Amino acid sequence: MTFTISPAIKQCWPETALGLLLYQVQVAPSSPQLLAQFDQTVASLAQQYTLDTIAKHPHIAATRQAYKALGASPHEHRNAAEAMLRRVVKQAGLYHINNVVEVNNLISISSGYAIGSYDLDQLQGQVVLACPPAGARYEGIGKGSLSIAHMPVLTDDPPSATPAATAAGR
């Protein structure tokens, strides 16, 4: 299995990078310690940011510029880190799902990067960070069908017909 960035994305935004961590994990309910760390981090970030300052975070600002270069509106399509930080600042809270999701979300809101975790056994062939064409859609969890045209997405080889995930975190 290989992980690459499409030439089209590199041409539009040469600074694009893709980081990978390979690890084994038992997906389980989050421990009280993890939830306490999660809530402490959320409270701290709620004090640190305003809705106006989130977009100035260096990693979020870079992602917004990349979205524009790829032809997507950063106002209509926010990456996961920005969307979650906006929820934090608005005191809308973040959902507790399981230990893996909580760690992903902690990394995203703390770093400004969109983070995803994938079961390697479910991915097939080459995984590519690419930009789907106009009309491409993704079935978002609890959000219905979302346009992902011109958005950076991870895709794997068929027979999987849907993106592995969106870099926008949707």
PyMOL commands that set and color helices and strands:
alter all, ss='L'
color gray80, all
select helices_A, chain A and resi 7-12+32-48+51-54+58-70+80-89+99-111+120-122
alter helices_A, ss='H'
color red, helices_A
select strands_A, chain A and resi 3-5+127-130+137-140+144-147+153-155+165-166
alter strands_A, ss='S'
color yellow, strands_A
deselect
rebuild
show_as cartoon
